Amino acid sequence: MLSPTHNPQHDDSTLYKVSNATVRLSAHGVSREILTDITMSVRAGEVVGIVGRSGTGKTTLLRALGGLVPVASGELNLRGKAITSPPADVVTVFQDYVNALLPWRTVERNVALPLQGKISRRELRERVADAIAAVGLTGREKDYPKSLSGGMQQRVQIARALTMSPNVLLMDEPFGALDAMTRASLQDEVLRLQSRTGTTIVFITHDLDEAIYLSNTVYVIAGKPGTLALRVDVDLPRERDQVQTREMPRYVELRHRLAEALDMVGTH
Ligand SMILES: Nc1ncnc2c1ncn2[C@@H]1O[C@H](COP(=O)(O)OP(=O)(O)OP(=O)(O)O)[C@@H](O)[C@H]1O
């Protein structure tokens, strides 16, 4: 289904390059600096996790990467070009799954929406079925969003993003609404898909374990305005396992460093 692109082991070409970027947003006529002095890069095929306390600007950073908000100063480049509008091959999965789906369309018709009329009906049917299977919703194709749990609705949104075969997938707390079991299996499904397709993923999570488990690199955003306080390279074997990976001494060490940067040590 998804076109093979880059493999992180063999390709370290820079996809995103962000240098000293500042993002300002205005509300009620007052402009405020939300992010300051952001410098980061994302390689093609990398999985990058962003963690940080509430209100530090994680969603704003993701929106900037998706071309949905501009940088006020500094640079934000995708493949060497400044981002001025949402790039065609970048797909964002929003936190607000309730409003992300069209209530009058069934699961399969929601998933099919972005590609309708753009590819043959046969290919569309196949891609939709693949994506629905990938998020574990086979059998629910004809259901309407309102008859699904919040977690299932979020999975439909993820399936819709997958059918688009994006080169870059930006996800804002994609698994936040899911129960622990579903969350673990969807994490593994995303890892499998990612290693098969080389899709670059940048995602936000409040869960340090999820950040380490899925990522090659984790960034901590802290402060107001938010800035990148720490970058952690997750130098664990890329083959992750829900039990073994989390028991590795290195995993525990990385978790501790992140918790310290988030000021969680001693309180959790
Ligand atoms: N459109 C907007 N206009 C003005 N300020 C905004 C806008 N959107 C967000 N903000 C402010 O920017 C700051 C960062 O918000 P953002 O949603 O990026 O943080 P976050 O780290 O994703 O938070 P959370 O973890 O709670 O989702 C907050 O203080 C928020 O009030």
The ligand as an SDF file (V2000), in Angstrom:
LIG
                    3D

 31 33  0  0  0  0  0  0  0  0999 V2000
   -4.5160   30.3380   18.3590 N   0  0  0  0  0  0  0  0  0  0  0  0
   -3.8770   30.7450   19.4680 C   0  0  0  0  0  0  0  0  0  0  0  0
   -3.7400   32.0460   19.7500 N   0  0  0  0  0  0  0  0  0  0  0  0
   -3.0830   32.4630   20.8490 C   0  0  0  0  0  0  0  0  0  0  0  0
   -2.5300   31.6560   21.7440 N   0  0  0  0  0  0  0  0  0  0  0  0
   -2.6190   30.3450   21.5180 C   0  0  0  0  0  0  0  0  0  0  0  0
   -3.2930   29.8060   20.3750 C   0  0  0  0  0  0  0  0  0  0  0  0
   -3.2200   28.4560   20.4310 N   0  0  0  0  0  0  0  0  0  0  0  0
   -2.5420   28.1630   21.5520 C   0  0  0  0  0  0  0  0  0  0  0  0
   -2.1850   29.2770   22.2060 N   0  0  0  0  0  0  0  0  0  0  0  0
   -1.4170   29.3710   23.4620 C   0  0  0  0  0  0  0  0  0  0  0  0
   -0.1220   28.8740   23.1820 O   0  0  0  0  0  0  0  0  0  0  0  0
    0.3900   28.1490   24.2870 C   0  0  0  0  0  0  0  0  0  0  0  0
    0.8320   26.7940   23.8150 C   0  0  0  0  0  0  0  0  0  0  0  0
   -0.3010   26.0400   23.3670 O   0  0  0  0  0  0  0  0  0  0  0  0
   -0.1500   24.5850   22.7340 P   0  0  0  0  0  0  0  0  0  0  0  0
   -1.5320   24.0760   22.4770 O   0  0  0  0  0  0  0  0  0  0  0  0
    0.8010   24.6520   21.6120 O   0  0  0  0  0  0  0  0  0  0  0  0
    0.5250   23.8160   23.9710 O   0  0  0  0  0  0  0  0  0  0  0  0
    0.6420   22.2590   24.2530 P   0  0  0  0  0  0  0  0  0  0  0  0
    1.9980   22.0740   24.8350 O   0  0  0  0  0  0  0  0  0  0  0  0
    0.3050   21.4850   23.0330 O   0  0  0  0  0  0  0  0  0  0  0  0
   -0.4510   22.0490   25.3670 O   0  0  0  0  0  0  0  0  0  0  0  0
   -1.2920   20.7160   25.7860 P   0  0  0  0  0  0  0  0  0  0  0  0
   -0.2870   19.7110   26.2310 O   0  0  0  0  0  0  0  0  0  0  0  0
   -2.1460   21.2120   26.9040 O   0  0  0  0  0  0  0  0  0  0  0  0
   -2.0730   20.2960   24.5680 O   0  0  0  0  0  0  0  0  0  0  0  0
   -0.7200   28.1120   25.3170 C   0  0  0  0  0  0  0  0  0  0  0  0
   -0.4550   29.0900   26.2970 O   0  0  0  0  0  0  0  0  0  0  0  0
   -1.9610   28.4670   24.5350 C   0  0  0  0  0  0  0  0  0  0  0  0
   -2.8640   29.1540   25.3490 O   0  0  0  0  0  0  0  0  0  0  0  0
  1  2  1  0
  2  3  1  0
  2  7  2  0
  3  4  2  0
  4  5  1  0
  5  6  2  0
  6  7  1  0
  6 10  1  0
  7  8  1  0
  8  9  2  0
  9 10  1  0
 10 11  1  0
 11 12  1  0
 11 30  1  0
 12 13  1  0
 13 14  1  0
 13 28  1  0
 14 15  1  0
 15 16  1  0
 16 17  2  0
 16 18  1  0
 16 19  1  0
 19 20  1  0
 20 21  2  0
 20 22  1  0
 20 23  1  0
 23 24  1  0
 24 25  2  0
 24 26  1  0
 24 27  1  0
 28 29  1  0
 28 30  1  0
 30 31  1  0
M  END
$$$$
